[in-house]
């Protein structure tokens, strides 16, 4: 069926609903129209305008690559092969994203969620949601996509893949700082109650004090060993 000089073309078919929804979300993030249908046998069919076929296939390739890398990371992590994992996870090419954009200062805004040590989420009324987390420029999630974005936050695996694919700088920063879980809770706090962040215990001891403590501990252990040897020899 043709609409305005173009027609819908199927680019992906799967029996996995979350995969289909993930691809649909990735297309929307890149400004590509996309529709999700069901076949008679129950498969999910992802279609885009034929004029956007090449762009859509590129997005699809990035999603599949992100899933493969994520699966490999988890496998290596489970097997304790951390060194190999670090070698496998390559630096992703930074690409200009259509998501970050300046928002007029006159637009009404309100902070809808804040989490210590992570950041905050600001709602620009009728414009979108700014994720004030990680390095600037911050990402904006369009108003029409926010419900879908929060839905993915409840699905840890899918949400991680979505972030890696469409928000690469943010994903990299969260992984480096081990804040993925805290970021997910920040997003979840926009629609439900979540536990407060665990306080981070920071030691006030100086390096010199730590060395003294270790010296005392080692000296005590050596003294105990000498006393034991004397007792046994007697």
KAWONOR-V481420 format. One record per residue. N is the residue number from 1. OMEGA is omega as a letter, one per 30 degrees, with the letter a starting at -180 (* if undefined). Layout:
BEGIN
n=N omega=OMEGA
n=N omega=OMEGA
END
This chain:
BEGIN
n=1 omega=a
n=2 omega=l
n=3 omega=l
n=4 omega=l
n=5 omega=l
n=6 omega=l
n=7 omega=l
n=8 omega=l
n=9 omega=a
n=10 omega=l
n=11 omega=a
n=12 omega=l
n=13 omega=a
n=14 omega=l
n=15 omega=a
n=16 omega=a
n=17 omega=a
n=18 omega=l
n=19 omega=l
n=20 omega=l
n=21 omega=l
n=22 omega=l
n=23 omega=l
n=24 omega=l
n=25 omega=l
n=26 omega=l
n=27 omega=a
n=28 omega=a
n=29 omega=l
n=30 omega=l
n=31 omega=l
n=32 omega=l
n=33 omega=a
n=34 omega=l
n=35 omega=a
n=36 omega=l
n=37 omega=l
n=38 omega=l
n=39 omega=a
n=40 omega=a
n=41 omega=l
n=42 omega=l
n=43 omega=l
n=44 omega=a
n=45 omega=l
n=46 omega=a
n=47 omega=l
n=48 omega=l
n=49 omega=a
n=50 omega=l
n=51 omega=l
n=52 omega=a
n=53 omega=a
n=54 omega=l
n=55 omega=a
n=56 omega=l
n=57 omega=l
n=58 omega=l
n=59 omega=l
n=60 omega=l
n=61 omega=l
n=62 omega=l
n=63 omega=a
n=64 omega=l
n=65 omega=l
n=66 omega=l
n=67 omega=a
n=68 omega=l
n=69 omega=a
n=70 omega=l
n=71 omega=l
n=72 omega=l
n=73 omega=a
n=74 omega=l
n=75 omega=a
n=76 omega=a
n=77 omega=l
n=78 omega=a
n=79 omega=l
n=80 omega=a
n=81 omega=a
n=82 omega=a
n=83 omega=l
n=84 omega=l
n=85 omega=l
n=86 omega=l
n=87 omega=a
n=88 omega=a
n=89 omega=a
n=90 omega=l
n=91 omega=l
n=92 omega=l
n=93 omega=l
n=94 omega=a
n=95 omega=l
n=96 omega=a
n=97 omega=l
n=98 omega=a
n=99 omega=a
n=100 omega=l
n=101 omega=l
n=102 omega=l
n=103 omega=a
n=104 omega=a
n=105 omega=a
n=106 omega=a
n=107 omega=l
n=108 omega=a
n=109 omega=l
n=110 omega=l
n=111 omega=a
n=112 omega=l
n=113 omega=l
n=114 omega=a
n=115 omega=a
n=116 omega=l
n=117 omega=a
n=118 omega=a
n=119 omega=a
n=120 omega=l
n=121 omega=a
n=122 omega=l
n=123 omega=l
n=124 omega=a
n=125 omega=l
n=126 omega=l
n=127 omega=a
n=128 omega=a
n=129 omega=a
n=130 omega=l
n=131 omega=a
n=132 omega=a
n=133 omega=l
n=134 omega=a
n=135 omega=l
n=136 omega=g
n=137 omega=a
n=138 omega=l
n=139 omega=l
n=140 omega=l
n=141 omega=a
n=142 omega=a
n=143 omega=a
n=144 omega=a
n=145 omega=a
n=146 omega=a
n=147 omega=l
n=148 omega=l
n=149 omega=a
n=150 omega=l
n=151 omega=a
n=152 omega=a
n=153 omega=l
n=154 omega=a
n=155 omega=a
n=156 omega=a
n=157 omega=a
n=158 omega=a
n=159 omega=l
n=160 omega=l
n=161 omega=l
n=162 omega=l
n=163 omega=a
n=164 omega=a
n=165 omega=a
n=166 omega=a
n=167 omega=a
n=168 omega=a
n=169 omega=l
n=170 omega=a
n=171 omega=a
n=172 omega=a
n=173 omega=l
n=174 omega=l
n=175 omega=a
n=176 omega=a
n=177 omega=l
n=178 omega=a
n=179 omega=a
n=180 omega=l
n=181 omega=a
n=182 omega=l
n=183 omega=l
n=184 omega=l
n=185 omega=l
n=186 omega=l
n=187 omega=a
n=188 omega=a
n=189 omega=l
n=190 omega=a
n=191 omega=l
n=192 omega=l
n=193 omega=l
n=194 omega=l
n=195 omega=l
n=196 omega=l
n=197 omega=l
n=198 omega=l
n=199 omega=l
n=200 omega=a
n=201 omega=l
n=202 omega=a
n=203 omega=l
n=204 omega=a
n=205 omega=l
n=206 omega=l
n=207 omega=a
n=208 omega=l
n=209 omega=l
n=210 omega=l
n=211 omega=l
n=212 omega=a
n=213 omega=l
n=214 omega=l
n=215 omega=l
n=216 omega=a
n=217 omega=a
n=218 omega=l
n=219 omega=l
n=220 omega=a
n=221 omega=l
n=222 omega=l
n=223 omega=l
n=224 omega=l
n=225 omega=l
n=226 omega=l
n=227 omega=l
n=228 omega=a
n=229 omega=l
n=230 omega=a
n=231 omega=a
n=232 omega=a
n=233 omega=l
n=234 omega=*
END
